[in-house]
C-alpha cells in the first residue's frame, strides 16, 4: 500500500471513452403452444441518503480549476515546462482561493478557471508546507461566490459528504460518500489531523473542497491511500478549522509563524503510563527537552507528561503540537504537567522556529542481566548500551548497541551503576515496568521495559 498526495494532474493524453451496449434478442420457439408472461422486474430499494443535486448546484460556482506551469529542473534545462492541474475553492469573495501547497508550490505561473468559463492569473499569497495549505488571489473585478467553512470539530463519523474538484483534468466533478474517520495521522507532518472519507478522490482533486450535506466545506481534499495511485475509497482532507486558521495567517503575513516549545513528543500507552506511575494512558510525553528552549526555560524536563494546554485536554501528542503551533512566538501558554505522579501548571513563553541541535554521543563497563543489557560509561554523560542479549526484554523493545540511556524511572543516569540501582529500586517497589529515556542519533524517546522477577 502507498500513500499519495493527490497530485496536480499532468497534461492528459488524448483518448476516447467508449461505451458498448449489448442486446439479446428473444425469439419464440416453434410449436410453443403457450407463453407465460414474464414476471415484473422489481427495482431494488435505494439506500437512504441525501440528494446532493441542489447542494452541488449551489456551491459549484465556488469551486475552481487550477492550472500551473512549473519550470524545468536544472538537470533538464532543455525540457519544456511541466503543466499540471489541481483544484481549489473560493473562501472569500474578494478573490481569495484555498488550495494545496503541493499544487502550487513550484509553480512559475498559476491560472484559475471558474465554473462559468472565465480564467484569471492567480497570485500565490503564501503557502504552508507543514499543513499543505496555500492561498491564491485573483482579481476578478467583482465579488466571487465563496463557500462557507463549517466547524470541522462538529463533523461526525458516518456523516454524508460530497467532494468536488477537477480529477484527472476532466473538469468539475462531484462524488459522494461518508466521513470514515477523524483525526487521522498519515505521516505527512507534525500537524496531521486529517478527515478520512470514502468519497472518491483522484489525482487532480487536490485542493478541492469536501462539503457536508448542508453545503458547508468541512475540509480540503489533499491525499489518498492507494496501491495504484487511483481511488480505493480512502481519501484524506485537511479539516476546515485548520484551513481557516492557516489561510488567515497566510493572508495577513504571507507565512505561518508557529510557537515552539523545543521538545520531542511521544504518546503514552497503558504500559508507559504504568511505567511512569500515571493513572492511565493519554497525554504527551516529553522525550527530549532542548537546552535553551522555551520548555527548558519553564523548567520542563524529559519524562514530564503534558495532559492539558490552555485548559484543553491533551489526549495525544498531536493535540499539544496543534495547540502550540496555533500560538504565535512570544505568547504564553499554560500547560498542565504530571511529574512523578503530581500534577502542576506551568506557564511557558513560546519561542519561534529555529534549528535543532543534535546531541553528540560517543561510547566509552556494567550489565543488567535481567533486562539483557550490557552497559558502558561515557565521558559526555549518560550510559551507553554496549550490548543487547538476543531475545531479551531490551531486544524485544528495540534497544541497540550505541543507544544512550539518559534517565531510568525518573533518575538521571551517569554511570552503569545508576541504571542497575534504578532498576533494582523499581523492582523492590513492586513496579511492573520501568521507563528508560533512550537517545539514538541525537533523537530521544522513552521505552517502557517490563520488570521480570530476578
C-alpha positions in Angstrom: 0.0 0.0 0.0 1.2 3.5 -0.6 0.1 7.0 0.5 -0.1 9.6 -2.2 -0.7 13.3 -2.2 -3.4 13.6 -4.8 -1.1 15.2 -7.4 -1.9 18.1 -9.7 -3.0 16.2 -12.8 -0.4 16.4 -15.5 -1.4 17.1 -19.1 -4.0 14.5 -20.1 -3.1 12.4 -23.1 -5.7 12.4 -25.9 -8.0 9.5 -25.8 -11.6 8.4 -26.1 -14.1 6.8 -23.8 -16.1 4.0 -25.5 -19.4 2.6 -24.2 -20.7 -0.7 -25.6 -24.3 -1.7 -25.1 -25.1 -5.4 -25.5 -28.5 -6.6 -26.6 -30.1 -10.1 -26.5 -32.9 -11.0 -28.9 -35.7 -13.1 -27.5 -37.2 -15.4 -30.2 -40.3 -17.6 -29.8 -39.6 -21.3 -30.2 -41.6 -23.0 -33.0 -44.5 -25.1 -31.6 -44.6 -23.5 -28.3 -48.3 -23.6 -27.5 -48.4 -21.4 -24.5 -46.5 -18.3 -23.5 -46.2 -17.1 -20.0 -46.0 -13.5 -19.0 -42.6 -12.6 -17.7 -42.6 -11.7 -14.0 -42.4 -8.0 -13.3 -38.9 -6.5 -12.7 -38.7 -5.1 -9.3 -36.0 -2.4 -8.7 -34.0 -2.9 -5.5 -34.7 -0.5 -2.8 -32.4 2.5 -2.9 -30.3 3.2 0.2 -31.4 6.2 2.1 -29.1 9.2 1.7 -29.0 12.9 0.9 -29.8 14.2 -2.6 -26.7 16.4 -3.3 -28.1 17.8 -6.6 -29.4 21.1 -5.1 -26.2 21.4 -2.9 -23.9 20.8 -5.9 -25.7 23.3 -8.0 -25.5 25.9 -5.2 -21.8 25.5 -4.4 -20.4 24.7 -7.9 -19.6 28.3 -8.8 -17.2 28.5 -5.8 -15.1 25.5 -6.9 -12.3 26.4 -9.3 -9.8 24.6 -11.6 -6.1 25.5 -11.0 -3.6 25.1 -13.8 0.1 25.5 -13.1 3.3 25.6 -15.1 6.5 24.5 -13.4 10.0 25.5 -14.5 12.1 22.6 -15.8 14.5 21.2 -13.2 18.2 22.1 -13.5 19.1 18.5 -14.7 16.8 19.0 -17.7 17.1 22.7 -18.7 16.3 21.9 -22.3 13.0 20.3 -21.3 9.7 22.2 -21.5 7.9 23.4 -18.5 5.6 20.8 -16.9 1.9 21.6 -16.9 -0.4 20.4 -14.2 -3.9 20.8 -12.9 -5.5 20.8 -9.5 -8.5 22.2 -7.7 -9.3 25.0 -5.3 -12.3 26.9 -3.9 -13.1 30.5 -3.1 -13.1 31.2 0.6 -13.5 35.0 0.3 -15.5 36.9 -2.3 -12.6 39.3 -2.7 -10.9 36.6 -4.7 -9.0 34.5 -2.1 -8.8 30.9 -3.1 -7.7 27.9 -0.9 -5.7 25.0 -2.5 -2.9 22.6 -1.6 0.7 23.8 -1.2 1.8 20.8 -3.3 -0.4 22.0 -6.2 1.2 25.5 -6.5 4.5 25.1 -4.6 6.9 25.1 -7.5 4.6 26.9 -10.0 6.0 29.7 -12.1 2.5 30.5 -13.3 -0.9 29.9 -11.8 -4.2 30.1 -13.8 -7.6 29.9 -12.1 -10.6 28.8 -14.1 -14.1 29.5 -12.8 -17.1 27.3 -13.3 -18.6 30.0 -15.7 -15.6 29.6 -18.0 -13.7 32.8 -17.0 -10.0 32.4 -16.3 -7.6 34.7 -14.3 -4.0 34.8 -13.4 -3.5 33.8 -9.8 -1.0 35.2 -7.4 0.3 32.9 -4.6 -0.2 34.9 -1.4 1.6 32.3 0.7 1.9 28.6 1.4 2.4 26.4 4.4 4.1 23.1 3.6 3.6 21.8 7.2 -0.2 21.6 6.6 -0.1 21.5 2.8 -2.2 24.7 2.5 -1.8 27.5 0.1 -3.7 30.8 -0.5 -4.1 32.2 -4.1 -5.5 35.6 -5.0 -7.3 36.6 -8.3 -8.5 40.0 -9.4 -12.0 39.2 -10.9 -13.3 42.8 -11.0 -16.4 41.7 -9.0 -17.1 39.6 -5.9 -16.9 35.9 -6.4 -19.2 33.3 -4.8 -17.5 32.0 -1.7 -18.1 28.8 0.3 -18.9 28.7 4.0 -16.4 26.9 6.1 -18.0 24.6 8.7 -16.9 23.8 12.2 -14.9 20.6 11.4 -14.8 19.8 15.2 -18.5 19.1 14.9 -18.1 16.7 11.9 -19.2 13.1 12.8 -18.0 9.8 11.5 -20.7 8.4 9.3 -21.8 11.8 8.1 -22.5 12.2 4.4 -20.1 14.3 2.4 -19.5 15.4 -1.1 -16.2 16.0 -2.9 -15.8 18.4 -5.8 -12.9 19.2 -8.0 -11.0 18.6 -11.2 -10.0 14.9 -11.2 -7.6 13.9 -14.0 -8.2 17.3 -15.6 -11.7 16.3 -16.7 -13.3 19.4 -15.2 -15.8 19.9 -12.5 -16.9 16.6 -10.9 -18.9 15.6 -7.9 -18.5 12.4 -5.8 -20.2 11.4 -2.6 -19.5 9.2 0.4 -19.2 9.5 4.2 -16.7 10.6 6.8 -14.9 7.4 7.6 -12.7 8.6 10.4 -11.4 11.8 12.1 -8.0 12.7 13.4 -6.1 10.5 11.1 -2.3 10.7 11.2 -0.7 9.7 7.9 2.9 10.8 8.3 2.5 14.0 6.4 3.9 16.2 9.2 3.7 17.2 12.8 0.2 18.7 12.4 -1.5 15.7 10.9 -5.2 15.7 11.8 -7.0 14.6 8.6 -10.6 13.7 7.9 -10.8 10.4 6.2 -13.5 9.8 3.6 -14.6 7.2 1.1 -16.0 9.8 -1.3 -13.9 9.0 -4.5 -10.9 11.3 -4.7 -8.3 11.1 -7.5 -5.3 12.9 -8.9 -6.4 16.4 -9.8 -8.8 16.6 -6.8 -6.0 18.1 -4.7 -7.2 21.4 -3.2 -10.8 20.8 -3.8 -13.5 21.1 -1.1 -15.2 18.4 0.8 -18.8 19.5 1.6 -21.2 18.4 4.2 -24.9 17.8 3.4 -25.6 21.5 4.2 -23.2 22.7 1.5 -20.5 23.9 4.0 -16.9 23.0 3.4 -15.8 20.6 6.1 -12.3 20.1 4.6 -9.9 20.3 1.7 -9.1 17.1 -0.2 -5.4 16.5 0.0 -4.2 12.9 -0.1 -5.2 9.3 -0.9 -4.1 5.9 0.3 -3.8 3.6 -2.7 -1.7 0.8 -4.1 -2.2 2.1 -7.6 -2.4 5.9 -7.3 -6.1 5.9 -8.0 -9.1 5.9 -5.7 -9.8 2.9 -3.5 -12.1 4.6 -1.1 -9.5 6.0 1.3 -9.0 9.7 1.0 -7.9 12.5 3.4 -8.9 16.1 3.8 -7.5 18.9 5.8 -10.1 20.0 8.4 -11.8 23.3 7.8 -10.9 24.7 11.2 -7.2 24.2 10.4 -7.8 25.6 6.9 -9.4 28.7 8.4 -6.6 29.4 10.8 -3.8 28.8 8.3 -5.3 30.8 5.5 -5.9 33.7 7.9 -2.2 33.7 8.8 -1.2 33.5 5.1 -3.5 36.4 4.2 -2.1 38.6 7.0 1.6 37.6 7.0 2.3 35.6 3.9 3.5 32.8 6.1 2.7 30.9 9.2 4.7 31.7 12.4 4.2 29.0 14.9 5.1 28.9 18.6 7.8 26.4 19.6 8.4 24.5 22.8 11.6 22.8 21.8 10.6 19.3 22.8 10.2 15.9 21.2 7.0 14.1 22.0 5.7 10.5 22.1 2.4 9.0 23.1 1.6 7.4 26.4 0.0 3.9 26.1 -1.2 1.8 29.1 2.2 0.2 29.6 4.1 3.5 29.5 1.5 5.0 31.9 2.2 2.2 34.4 5.9 2.7 34.0 5.6 6.4 34.7 3.1 5.9 37.6 0.2 7.6 35.8 -3.5 6.7 36.3 -4.0 5.8 32.7 -2.9 6.3 29.1 -3.1 9.7 27.4 -1.1 12.9 27.2 2.1 13.8 25.5 5.4 12.5 27.0 8.4 14.8 26.7 11.1 12.5 25.4 13.6 15.4 24.8 13.8 18.9 26.1 16.3 21.1 24.1 18.8 23.1 26.1 17.9 26.8 26.0 14.4 26.2 24.6 11.2 27.6 25.8 10.4 24.3 27.6 13.7 24.3 29.4 13.3 27.9 30.5 9.9 26.9 32.0 11.5 24.1 34.0 10.1 21.2 31.9 12.3 18.1 31.6 12.2 14.7 29.9 9.7 12.4 31.5 7.1 15.1 32.1 3.7 14.3 30.6 1.6 17.2 29.4 -2.1 16.4 30.0 -3.7 19.8 29.2 -2.8 23.0 27.3 -4.7 26.2 28.0 -7.3 24.2 29.8 -8.0 21.7 27.0 -7.2 18.1 27.5 -4.2 16.6 25.6 -5.1 13.1 24.6 -2.2 12.5 22.3 1.0 14.4 21.1 -0.8 15.8 18.1 -3.1 17.8 20.5 -0.2 19.5 22.1 1.6 20.1 18.8 -1.5 21.6 17.2 -2.1 23.9 20.2 1.4 25.1 20.3 1.6 25.5 16.6 -1.6 27.6 16.7 0.0 30.1 19.1 2.4 32.8 18.0 6.1 33.0 19.1 6.3 35.1 22.2 2.9 34.2 23.5 2.4 32.5 26.9 0.5 29.3 27.3 -0.4 27.3 30.4 0.5 23.6 30.5 -0.8 21.0 33.0 2.1 18.7 33.6 2.3 15.4 35.5 5.7 14.7 37.1 6.4 11.8 39.5 2.6 11.4 39.8 2.0 15.0 40.8 0.1 17.4 38.6 1.1 21.1 38.3 0.5 24.0 36.0 3.5 25.7 34.2 3.4 28.8 32.1 5.6 28.7 29.0 6.6 31.6 26.8 6.9 30.1 23.4 9.9 30.6 21.1 10.0 30.7 17.3 11.3 28.4 14.6 15.0 27.6 15.0 17.4 24.8 14.0 17.5 21.8 16.3 20.9 20.9 17.8 21.7 17.2 17.8 23.4 15.8 20.9 26.8 14.2 20.3 27.4 10.8 21.7 30.5 8.6 22.0 30.6 5.3 23.9 33.4 4.6 26.4 31.7 -1.1 31.5 28.4 -2.8 33.5 25.4 -5.0 33.0 21.7 -5.5 33.8 21.2 -9.2 33.1 17.5 -9.2 33.9 16.9 -6.7 31.1 19.6 -8.1 28.7 21.7 -5.0 28.6 25.5 -4.6 28.7 26.3 -1.0 29.8 29.3 1.3 29.4 30.2 4.6 31.0 30.5 7.8 28.8 32.6 11.0 29.3 29.7 13.1 27.9 27.1 11.8 30.4 24.5 9.2 30.1 25.1 5.4 30.0 26.0 3.7 26.7 24.3 0.4 25.7 27.4 -1.7 24.9 25.5 -5.0 24.0 22.0 -6.4 23.8 21.3 -10.0 24.5 19.2 -11.6 21.6 15.7 -12.5 22.7 16.0 -10.3 25.9 13.5 -7.8 27.1 15.7 -5.0 25.8 16.0 -6.6 22.4 12.2 -7.1 22.2 11.7 -3.3 22.8 14.2 -2.3 20.1 17.3 -1.2 22.1 20.5 -1.4 20.2 24.2 -1.1 20.9 25.2 2.5 20.7 22.0 3.8 22.3 22.5 6.1 25.3 20.4 5.8 28.4 19.8 9.2 29.9 17.2 8.5 32.6 15.7 5.5 34.2 12.4 5.8 36.1 12.9 9.5 36.8 16.5 9.1 37.8 19.2 10.8 35.7 21.8 8.2 34.9 25.6 9.0 34.7 27.1 5.6 35.4 26.1 2.0 34.7 25.5 1.6 38.5 22.8 4.3 38.3 20.9 2.1 35.8 21.3 -1.1 37.8 20.2 0.7 41.1 17.2 2.3 39.5 16.0 -0.9 38.0 16.5 -2.7 41.3 14.6 0.0 43.2 11.7 -0.2 40.9 11.6 -4.0 41.2 11.8 -3.7 45.0 8.9 -1.3 45.0 6.8 -3.8 43.1 6.7 -1.9 39.9 5.7 -4.0 36.8 7.7 -1.9 34.4 10.1 1.0 34.2 10.6 3.8 31.7 14.0 4.4 30.1 14.9 7.6 28.3 16.9 6.4 25.3 18.9 8.6 22.9 19.8 7.4 19.4 21.5 9.6 16.8 20.5 12.8 18.6 16.8 11.8 19.0 15.4 10.8 22.3 12.4 8.7 23.3 11.1 6.8 26.3 10.9 3.0 26.3 8.8 1.0 28.8 10.5 -2.2 29.9 8.6 -4.8 31.9 10.4 -6.0 35.0 10.5 -9.7 35.3 11.5 -11.4 38.6 15.2 -11.5 39.2 
